[in-house]
Amino acid sequence: MIGLLLWGGADDTAGGDATTGEMAVVGVYTVASAPTADTITIATDIGDVDCALYVIDSSEHVVLAKLLDGEESGLQQVISPKDAVAISSMIGGVTYVCGGYTMAADSTFVLADGTYEGLKKAFVGLGTLTTKDYVITVTSGLQGDVSTGLATLSIDAASEVAVLLWGGNFGLGTAGEWTILNQAGITIG
């Protein structure tokens, strides 16, 4: 059986609009047909949307993985920003931000302080968010020069990325800050 794992997305013109926009229905769907190499049909209406997805062949039950020594990945997630709505992200790991649609107001998230020393967090843009951004407010943070404060990160295009590292929580202490390790294209405030 061939399936489709739909991560997120929205329609082109008003996808991010909280009242009139159409958001993709996230889920796992069975592929009904694949008439050409770049066309698939599913039996469920997921909306008239641009989306981020995987096509998987569930008849192939072999999973190949190489387990390596070293730090944990923190896993990944995909989110679809929506006008004037706070869209949560996990604290560690990689968060991919869907795009490809227009928003009339910023979508937001507050990145809380880390929970252990060395925790990493990355945000990556998957497409253009026309007009407005996904704005991350950093509770405690420093820019890469480790002397300038970091208040916000704003994503509105594909391939924009920011990787942050949490420094803090030594012993019984709970103080610390996120520091930008690497960034490209993302707006820093």
C-alpha positions in Angstrom: 0.0 0.0 0.0 1.3 3.5 -0.9 0.4 6.2 1.6 0.7 9.9 2.0 1.9 11.6 5.2 0.6 15.2 5.1 2.6 17.5 7.4 0.9 20.8 6.8 0.1 23.7 4.4 -2.6 26.1 3.3 -4.2 27.6 0.2 -2.3 30.2 -1.7 -4.3 33.4 -1.3 -5.8 33.3 2.2 -4.4 30.2 3.8 -3.2 31.8 6.9 -6.4 33.8 7.5 -8.0 32.5 10.7 -11.5 32.9 9.3 -11.4 32.5 5.5 -8.2 30.6 4.9 -8.2 26.9 4.2 -5.5 24.9 6.1 -4.4 21.4 5.0 -5.9 18.6 7.0 -2.8 17.0 8.6 -2.8 13.2 8.6 -2.0 9.9 6.9 -3.9 9.0 3.7 -4.0 6.1 1.3 -3.0 6.8 -2.2 -5.9 5.7 -4.5 -3.9 6.0 -7.8 -0.7 7.4 -9.2 -1.4 7.9 -13.0 2.0 9.7 -13.7 5.3 10.1 -12.0 4.3 13.4 -10.5 0.6 13.0 -9.9 -1.1 11.1 -7.1 -4.8 10.9 -6.1 -6.1 10.2 -2.6 -9.7 9.4 -1.7 -10.0 12.1 1.0 -10.5 15.9 0.6 -7.6 17.5 2.3 -8.4 21.0 1.0 -7.3 23.0 -2.0 -3.9 23.6 -0.6 -0.1 23.8 -1.1 1.3 21.3 1.3 4.4 19.6 2.7 4.2 15.8 2.5 5.9 12.4 2.2 4.7 9.6 0.0 5.5 6.2 1.6 5.3 2.6 0.5 4.1 0.8 3.6 4.6 -2.6 1.9 8.3 -2.1 2.4 8.7 -2.8 6.1 12.5 -2.5 6.1 13.9 0.5 7.9 17.5 1.2 7.6 19.2 3.3 10.2 22.7 3.9 11.5 22.8 4.6 15.2 25.7 6.9 16.0 27.4 7.9 19.2 26.9 11.5 20.1 24.1 14.0 21.0 20.4 13.3 20.4 18.7 14.9 17.4 15.7 16.2 19.3 13.5 14.9 16.5 11.5 17.1 14.1 8.1 18.6 13.6 6.3 20.6 10.9 3.9 23.5 11.6 1.6 25.7 9.5 1.5 29.3 10.8 -2.0 31.0 10.8 -3.0 34.7 11.0 -2.7 36.1 14.6 -2.7 32.6 16.1 0.0 31.3 18.4 1.3 28.1 16.8 3.3 26.0 19.3 6.7 24.5 18.6 8.6 21.9 20.7 11.4 23.3 22.7 14.3 21.2 21.3 14.8 19.5 17.9 14.0 21.0 14.5 10.8 22.8 13.6 10.0 23.2 9.9 7.7 26.1 9.1 5.4 25.5 6.2 4.9 28.4 3.7 3.6 28.9 0.2 0.6 31.1 1.2 -0.4 34.6 2.2 -1.0 35.7 5.8 -2.6 39.0 6.9 -1.1 39.0 10.4 1.9 37.5 12.1 1.7 34.0 13.7 3.6 33.7 16.9 5.4 31.4 19.4 7.2 32.0 22.6 10.4 29.9 23.0 10.6 29.1 26.7 13.9 28.7 28.5 15.7 25.4 27.9 15.5 22.5 30.4 19.1 21.2 30.3 22.5 22.4 29.4 23.4 21.9 25.7 19.8 21.6 24.4 19.7 22.6 20.7 16.7 24.1 18.8 16.5 24.8 15.0 13.8 26.6 13.0 13.7 26.1 9.2 11.4 27.8 6.6 9.9 25.5 4.0 8.2 28.1 1.8 7.3 31.8 1.4 4.8 33.3 3.9 3.7 36.3 1.8 3.0 39.6 3.7 3.6 38.4 7.3 5.9 36.1 9.3 6.1 33.4 11.9 7.6 35.3 14.8 9.4 33.5 17.6 9.8 35.5 20.8 12.9 34.2 22.7 12.3 34.3 26.5 16.1 34.5 27.3 18.6 34.9 24.5 21.7 36.3 23.0 22.8 36.8 19.4 25.9 35.1 18.0 28.2 37.8 19.3 27.1 36.7 22.9 26.7 40.4 23.9 23.7 41.6 22.0 20.2 40.5 23.3 18.0 38.2 21.2 14.3 39.1 21.4 12.8 37.7 18.3 13.4 35.5 15.2 11.1 36.0 12.2 10.7 33.4 9.4 9.0 34.2 6.1 10.8 32.3 3.3 12.2 28.9 2.3 15.6 28.0 3.5 15.7 30.6 6.3 17.2 28.9 9.3 18.3 29.6 12.9 20.1 27.1 15.2 20.2 27.9 18.9 22.0 26.4 21.9 20.8 26.6 25.5 23.4 27.4 28.0 22.3 27.1 31.6 20.8 24.8 34.2 24.1 23.9 35.9 23.7 22.2 39.2 20.7 23.6 41.0 20.7 26.8 38.9 17.9 27.5 36.5 19.3 30.7 34.8 20.6 30.6 31.2 20.1 31.9 27.7 19.6 30.7 24.1 22.5 31.6 21.9 22.4 31.6 18.0 25.0 29.1 16.7 24.1 29.5 13.1 21.6 31.5 11.0 20.8 32.3 7.4 18.2 34.7 6.0 16.1 34.8 9.2 15.3 38.2 10.6 16.7 38.7 14.1 15.3 41.3 16.5 
